[in-house]
Amino acid sequence: MTRSNEFDATFLQNKSWELQIPILKAALNEFNGEVFFEFSIPRMGKRVDTLLIIENVVFVIEFKVGERHFLRHNVEQVWDYALDLKNFHKTSHNVVLVPVLIATEAKKNYAEIQLTSHNDKLTLPVKIGSEGLLEVIQNALYFFSNERQINISEYINGGYMPTPTIIEAAVALYTTHSVENITRSDADAKNLTVTTSKISEIIESAKRNNNKIICFVTGVPGAGKTLVGLNVATSHLDNENGNASVYLSGNKPLVDILQEALARDKVQREREKGNKITKIAAKQAVKAFIQIVHHYRDEYLKNSDAPYDHVAIFDEAQRAWNKQQTIKFMKQKKGIHDFDYSEPEFLISCLDRHKNWAVIVCLVGSGQEINTGEAGISEWLDAIDKTFPDWKVYISPNLADSEYSAIDVIDKLNLLGRAYFDKDLHLAVSLRSFRAEMLSSFVKNLLDLNIEKAKDDFLQFSNRYPIVLTRDIIKAKKWLKEKARGSERYGIVVSSQALRLKPFAIDVKSPMNYVNWFLDDKDDVRSSFYMEDVVTEFHIQGLELDWSCVVWDGDLRYSKNEWQTYSFRGKKWQNINKIERKKYLINAYRVLLTRARQGMVIVVPEGSDNDHTRRKEYYDPTFNYLKDIGIPLI
C-alpha cells in the first residue's frame, strides 16, 4: 500500500486541514514518527484523514470538524478503517492499530486504551476532542511499550489483499468497472483474475470467429463465481461493440438485494455531486445488466427475437429446472401446454437465435441444489449434446468430479471432440472467509460424517476463524455482539425446515424483508443486527455475513452411519425418504454453515421430553457430534 496522492482539494477540505494540522502539531511536538494525510483504503473507496505512525503504534485518525458529539456512525467509520487495515493490509496484521475519532467541538475525552476479546492488537475506538490527542498517544505508547518498533517504509509498502462481500464487490464494479482495488492479488487468489481473463478471451474468440460457445466455471463455495459473473457483466454495460452482456440468477433474494444496494449507492453518489435521481430511475439502469433468470426466460417466451445481449452469465446454473419441472410450470402457471424443453434447453435456444455469435457462461456450485426440480449441471450438457451440435463447450476439469453428476455426458462430448478443458475455469480458493480457506472442506467433511478429516480441518483454522458451540440462544447472541466490530454484519440463519424453533422466538414462516435484513443499519428493527428476524438457505445462498449464528433444529439429526432427515408436518416430524429431498436438506445446512466470513456460533437447542416434537434424542446426538469434532463450548 502506498500513500495516496488523490487529495480532495476542495475549499471545504482545505478548511478542514487548516483546523486539523494545528491539532496534530500541538500533540506531536515531543515525538518522532511519520504522518500520512488522506491514506487510501481501496476496498472501501475511502481515505483515512490521517495515518500516524509513532514507534510501535499506528494511529488511524478521523476528524469530524465542528462536531460536538461522538455519533455512532462516525465511531464505526474509523473502526471500519482500522478493521480493513487489520484484515487486508499484510503489514498491519501484527502491528498495533489504534482508531481515533476526533470530534473537534467535544468537551470530554475518552482516551483510555482498551483491547477486545479478539486479541489482534486492534483497540476499541478512542473518542476525543481537539485537545485529547497527546494523552491518547502517551497512553498507547505506554500500554504497548513491549511491542516491536515499526519499520515505516516496510509498513507503508505492505501488500493490500482485500476480500469484499458480494454486495461491496457489486457496488465497486458497477461504479468503477474494475476489480483491481477490491480483490486479493496474492498467489492463492490469482485465479479470480485469471478466470475472468479466460472468459474474456472466450468471448473475443466467439465474436471474432462467429462461434457459439458455452463455458462452465466451477468453484468451491465462496470462491468468487458470482464476482466473476458480475465482472464480465459490468465490462459490457452497453451495446456499443455489439457484445452487451447480462448477469442472470434464479436466486431472487440475491438479485433483489444487489439491485437495491446498487440503486441506493447510485442515488447517494449522484446526490453528493448535486444531481437529483430517484431510486426507481437508478434501479431501472441496474436492471439492464442484472436480472432474475425467470424474468429473462419469460420475456423470450413472448418475444421470438434474438436477445439484446450476446453474452449471458447464468449464476448457480445447477439450479435451473429439469424438463419435468419446467413443463409442469409452463402448463400450470403460463397456460402453455405444448412446451417441451428443460429450462437450460430453452435458455440456450434463446441465445442460439443470434445469427452470428453468442456466449453462455454457466457458473456452477457443487452440492448447492436446494429446490425441488433443480437439474444439476447435466441438463445443460444434455441439451448441448442433443439439440445444439454447433455449440463449442469449454469446461472446467473439475466439472467431471462426481459431485457435479455430469461425468457421462462430459465423456460423450469429449469423445465427439466438442469439449475443451481449461483449468483456468476453476476457482479453487474460498474468498468469502479470508480467515479460513479450509472452511468449505471442513463443512464438507462434517456433513459427510468424516469426523477425523473434519477434526484435522478444524485444527488448521480454528485459531484464525472461531467456531463455537452452545445450547443457549442468549449466549449465542451475546457472543455475536462481542465479536462483531464496527459495521460488521451479523445475524441468525436457520434451515427452512426448522419449524420447531418457535419456543426460542424463531419462526421461519414469519414474514420478513430480506432486503432490509441485509442492507439496513443497526437502528432498524428489520435488520439482521436486531436478531429478531432470521433468514433461511433460500435467502442467504450467494450472500455472506461477517458473523453468523446457525441454529440447528431437529430436521437434520446425526446418526453414526448417515444423517436422519425430517420434515415437520402438522403436529409431528415425518421421515424424508426420497434421496433427492434428503440431499436438498443436507445442502441447506451446507449453505448455512458456509455463510460467515469471520466466524460463527452454532446453537443446538436443549430438547424437552415434555414436548414430543422436541425430544432430547432429536438434538443431543447432533450436539455431541459437533462437540466431538472439537468445536469448543461457550
N, C-alpha and C positions, 0 to 999 in steps of 0.2 A: 504494500500500500504506500502511496506517495502523498505528500501534502497537496491539497487542491489549489489550483490557480483560478478556479471558476468562481471568482468573487462576485457577489451580488452588489455591484457598486451603485445602488440606488441612493437617492437622497436620504430615505429613512434608514437604510443600512449604515450609511456614513454617520448619521446622527447617533445610531446605536453604538458604533465603535467609539465615538467621542466620549460616551459615558462608560463603556466597558474598559477602555485602556487605563484611565486613572485608577479604577478599582484594582486592576491587575498590578499596576505599578506600585500601589500602596502596599500590596500584600507580598510582592516578590523581591523587595529590596535586599533581603538578607539571604536569598537562595541562589544557587546556580542550577540551571536547567535549560529547557527549551520550550518555547511557546509556538503552537501552530494554530492559526486562525482558519476558520471555515474548513475543518478537516472532513474529508469526504467519507460518507457511509454509503457506498454504491448500491447495495441491495435495497436500501430504504429510499434511495433517491434524495437523501438529505445530507446536510453538513452540520457537524458539531460547531457551535460558536467558537469554542476554544478547547484545544487539547494541550494539557500542561504536563510535562514530564520533569519530575524532580527526584533525584537519587533513585529510589526503588519503587516509586509510585507514579501511576498515570492518573491524572485528574481529568475527567470528562465533564466540561463545564458548559452549561446552558444558561444564558442570560434572558430574563424577562424584564425588559426595561420599562419602568413605570408601574410595575405590578406590585401590589401590597400583599397578596395572598399566595399561598403555595397550592395552586389549583391541582387537582388530581391528574388531569391530562398533561399538565406540564411536568409533574413528577414522573409520570410514566414515560414521557418523551425522552427525558435524559437517561432514565433507566434503560429504555429500549436501545438507545445509542450504545450504552456500555455493554448491554447484553449482546448486541450484534457484534461488537468487537471481541467480546469474550468467546462467543461461539464460533465465529467465522474468520477472525483475523489471527493467523497462525501464531504470531509472536505475542499475542495478547492472552493466549491460553493459560500461561503460567505466571503472568505478572499481576500485580495488584492494580485493580481499577476502582476508582472512587468517583461515582457520579455526583455532581454538584449542581443544584438548582439555585440560582441567584435571582431572587425577586428584589429588584433594586430599592423598592419603597417599603419592604417588610421591616417591621420593628424588632422582631425576635429572630434569634439564630438557633438552629438545631444542628449543632456542629459535631455531635457525638458520632464516632466511627463504630458501626455495627456490622458484623458478618451475618450471613444467613446459614441455614442448615445445609446448603449446597457445598460449603467448604471449598469454593473455587476461587477465592481471593477477589470476589466481586462484592463490594459492600452495599448495604442499603443506601438509597439516595440521601445525601446531606442537603438540608434546606437552610439557606442563609440569606440575610440582607446584604447590602453593599459593603458592610464593614466586617463581615464574618469570615472572609476567605483566609486570612492569615491564621486564624485559630484552627480552621479545618486542615490546612497544610501541616501545621505543627502537630496536631492530634494524629494525623495519618502517618507522618514520618516516625512519630514515637511508637504508635501502635504496630507498625510494620518494620521496625528497626532491624530485625534479623533477616529481612528479605534481601536477595541479591540485587546489586546495582544494575540498572537497566542500561544496556548499550543502545543509545538513542538511534543511531544510524541503522543498526540491525532491526530495531523495533519498527521504525517507520517503513522499512522496506520489506517487512514480512508479507507473505502471501495472503491474499484475501480469497476465501473459498466458501462463498455463501450457498445455502440450500434454501430457497424460498418455498413458502407454501404455494399450492397451485393457484390460489387467489392472488397472492403477491406477484407470482410469475405472470399470470394472465394480464394483470394491470400494467406491469412493466413492459410486456411485449406489445400490448395494444398502444401504449404511449410512445415507446421508443423503437419498436420493431427489432429489438436486439436482445440477445441473451447474455451478452458479454459481461455485464456488471452484476447479473443476478444468479449466475450459476457457478458451481465449483469448476475449477480448472486443474485440479490435481490429477495425477495419473489414473487413480481409481475411477474418476468420474468423466474422463475424457471421452468415453464412447457416447455421451449425450450429444456432444457437438459432432462427433464422427457419424453417428446415426442420422442426425439432421442433414449433414452434408451428403450422405449417401442417398437419402430420399430426394434431395435437390438434384443430384446427378441423374437419378432415375427419371425425374420429371423433365429435365432438359433433354435427355435422350429420347423420351417418348415424343416430345414436341418436335425435336429435330428430325426424327425418322418416321413420324406419323405412326407411332405404335400405340397400342393399348396395353397397359401394364397394371397388374395388381401386385402389391407387395405386402408382406406380413412382417410386422415388427413385434417381437416378443420382449418380455422383461419381467424381472421379479417385482413383487408389489412395491410401489413407491419408487421405482427406478427412473421415472420421468417420462413414461409413454405419453401421458396427456400433454406434458410440456413440449415434447417433440411435435405432437399434433398441432398444438397452438402456435408453435414457432413456424411451422410450414404454412398454416393458415394466415398468420399475420404478415408473412412475407409476400402474400399475394392478395392485398386488400382491394385491388381494383382490377379492371379487365383491360388495362391499357395494352398489355402484351398478349392478350388472349389466353391467359393462364390463371384466371381467378380461381381461388380455392375456397372450400367451405369445411369447417370443422363440425362434425355431426356426432351426437351421442344419444343413446337411448336412456341415459341417466338424467332424468328430468330435474331432480334436485341440483345436480352439478351444473347443468346448463342454466337453470334459473338463478342460482347463486352467482355464477360467473357473469351472466348478463347484468344482474343488479349491481355487482361490485364494479364492473367496468363503466356502467352508466353513472353511478354515484361519483366515481373518480373523474369522469369526463365533465360532469356538471361542476364539480369543485374546481377543477383546473381552469375551466372557462371563466368561472366567476372570479378567480384570482387574477385573471387577465382583464377583468372588466367586461366580459362578454356575458350576455344572458342566453341561457339554453335550458329548455325544460328536460326533465328526466325522460319523458316519453320520447322526445326527439333523439336524445342521446342513446336510448335503448334501441330505437329503430336502426341506427347506424351499426350498433353492436350485432344485431340480429342478421346483418348481411353476411357475416362470416362465422357466426357460432349459432347453431340451431339444434333443435331436438330432431332426431332422425325420423321420427314418425311424422312430423310436420312436413319434412322434405319428401318423404315417401308419398304422403297424401297429395302433395302438390303435383307430383308427376304421375299419379293415378288419374288426375283430372286433365293434365296437360301432356300431350304426346310429343311436345318439342324436346330437343336436347336441353339439358340443364344449362343455366348460365355459366356454371363452374365447370372447368375441365379437370379439376383436381378435387376429389372428395376424400376427407380423412374420417374414417369411422372408428371412433374410440370404443373400447370394450367390445370389439367386433364379435367376440364369442357369445355375446348376449343377444345377438339377432335371433329372430324366431325361426324355428324349423317349419317345414312345409305344412304340417298338420295344424300347428298353432296359427299360422298366417291365414290359411284357408278358412279356418273357423272364425277368426276375427273379421275377415273380409265379408263373410256371409252374414254374421250376426250384427256387426257394427256398421258396416258400409253398404250392406244390401247387394254385394257383388257375388253372384252365385257361380260364375264361371272362372273365378280366379284359381290359377293352378301353379303358383310359384311359392317357393320358400322366400322369406324376406331377403336373404342375401342374393338369390337369383334375380329378384325384381330390382333390387338396388343396382346390381351390376348392369342390368338391362337398360337402366336409365342413362348411365354413363356411356353405354355402348351405342346410344343414339348419335353421339358425335361422329361426324363423317371422317374426321382426321385422327385425332389423338385424344387419349384420356388416361388418367392415372387414379387408381384407388389405393389408399393406404389403410390397411387394417391394423389397428393397434390392439394387441392381444394380451390379456392377462390370463394366468393359469389359476385354476381352482377358484374361480370367482363367479361361476354361474349360480345365481341365487333365485331365479324366477322359473316358474313352470313354462315349458316350451322353448327355453333357450337352447340354441342348437349346438353350441360349441363351435369350433372353427371348421370342422369337416364340411359343414353345409356350404361354406364359401368355396371350398376347394372342389366339392362335387359339382357345384354349378359351373365353375370354370371348366372342369373336365368334360361335362356332358353337353353344355349349352354354348360355351364361348370359346371355340377352338382357336381363335385368332389372338387371344389374350396371352401375353407373356406373364410368367409368375416368378417373382423374386421372393425368396423365403429365408427367414432366419433359420439356421440349422437346428435351433432349439425347438422349433415347431414340430420336429419329429419325435420329441420326447413323449412318453406315454401319457403324461398328464394332460396333453392337448387333444388326445383322442383323434389324431389325424394321420396316423402312420401309413395306413393302407393307401389312401388316396394320394399322399405325397409320393410314395413309392411308384405309384402308377404314373403320375405326372413326370417323375424323374425318368422312368423308362421311356416315356414318349419324347424326352428331350425338351420338355416345356418348363422345367423347374430350374431356377438358378439360385444356388445357395450362397448367402453372404453373411459372414459372421458379424459384420458391422450393423446388421439389423436386429441384434440382440443387445438389450440393456441389462447388464449383469449386477449392477451395484444399486442398492436402495439409497435414494437421496432423501427420502422422507425423513428417516431417522438418521440425522447426521451424527448421532452419538452411537448408533448401533446398527452397523451394516449386517450383523448376524441375526437381526430380529426376525426377518422373514424365514430364515432357516429354523430358528428356534420355534416359531409358531407352527411351521410345517411338521416338525418332529413331535411337538406337543400333541397336535391333532392326529398324527399318525400313530400315537401311543408308543413312540420310540423314546422311552424315558431316559436311557443312557445318553443318546445323542442330544436330547433336549437339555439334560444336565450340563453336558460339555459346552453347548452353545451358550447357555446362561452364564456359566463361569467366565466366558470370554468377554462379555459386555456388561455384566451387572454393575460393575463399578462406575461405568460411564452412563448407563441407561437404567435408572432404577425401576424395578417392577416389585411391587409389594402386594401382600395378600391379607384380606381381613374378612370378617363376617359381619362387620358393623358399618352400615352405610354412613353414619355420622362421622366415624373415624376416617372413612374414605374421603368424605367431603373436606374435612379439616386438613388432611394430607395434601389434597389438591391445592387448596388455597395457600398452604405454606410453601409448596414447591413452585407455584407459578409466580413469575416476577414481571414487572412492567405490564405490558398489554398482552402477555402470553395467554392464549385462549385455552380454556379447559371446559369439560362438560361430561355428562353421563351418557354412555352408549349401551344399548341392550339389543338383544335379538327381537325380531318382530314376533316371534313365537313366545316371548317371555310374558305370559299372561297372568302369572301368579306372583307378580311383584307388587300388586296393589297394596298389601299391608305396609309396604315401605314407601308409599306415595309415588309409585312409579306405574303409570298406566300407559301402555304402548298404544292404546286405542284413543287416547285423549287427543283432540285436535291441537295441532301446533303448527307454527310457521317456521319452516327450516331456514328461510332466508334471514329472518330476524335472528334466529338461533345462531347462525354462523357469522353474521355481519354486524350485529348491533353491540352496543357498548355495555359497560358494567352497570349503568344506571337504567337499563331496560330489562324489565322482568321477563321478557320473552327471549332474552339472550341466553346462550349456554352458561354464562357466568353465574346465573341465579340457581342453576341446577334444580329447577322446578320441572322443566320440560326435558324430555330425553329424545334422542334420535336412534333410529334402527339402522341396520345394514343397508337398507334401501336409500336412506337419506345421506349416509356418510361415505358410501363407496366412491372412491376417486377423490375424496377430500381428506383433510387432516386437522387434528388438534395438536397443540403443543403437549398437553397433559390430558389423559383420559381416565375415566372411571368405567370399567367394564363390569356390569352387574350380571351374574351368571345364574340363570333360572334352571328349573327342573326339566326344561325341554331337551337339553343335552346333558346326559349323565354318564359319568365314567364307569366303565366296567373293564375287567382285565383284558379281554380279547377284542372288544370293539365298543364304540360309543353307542349308547342306547338313545334313540331319538323319539321324541314325543311331541304331539300336538294337543293343545288343550281345547276340548270341545264341550260346550255346555257346562257341565259341572265336574268333569274328570279329564285326566290325561289319557290320550289314546296312542297306542304304538304307531309309529310311522314305519311301514313295511316296504314301501316302494323304494328301490335303490336310488332312483333319481331324486326323490324328496329327501331321503337321508343325506345325500350329497349336498343338496341345497342348504340344509340346516348346518352341517359341518362347515360349509363355505361361509355361511353367515358369521359364524364365530371367527373364521379366518380373517374376514374383513374387519370385524370389531377389534381383534387383537393386533392389527397392524395399522391402526389409525394414528397413534400417538408418536410425535416426533421426539419427545424428550423423556417420556416415562409414563407409567400407568399404575393404577391400583386396581386389583381385581377383587370384587366382592362376591363371595359365595355365601348367601344368607344362611342363618341358622334355620333349620327346618323346625316344624312344630307337629308333634304327634297328635295334637288336639285338632289339627286341620288335615283332613285326609288328602287334600290337594298339595300339601307342603310337608309331607313326612320327612323326617330327618334322613331316611335312607335315600331320598331323592337328591340330597345335597352333600351329605358327608363324604361319599366316595370321591366326588369331584374335588372337594376341598382338600382331602388327604392326598390325592394325586398331585395337585398343584404344589402342595407343601413338600411332597417327596422329591419333586423336581429340584427343589432348593429355593423356591420363592419365599423370601422372609415375611414373617407376620408383623403387622403393626397393631 
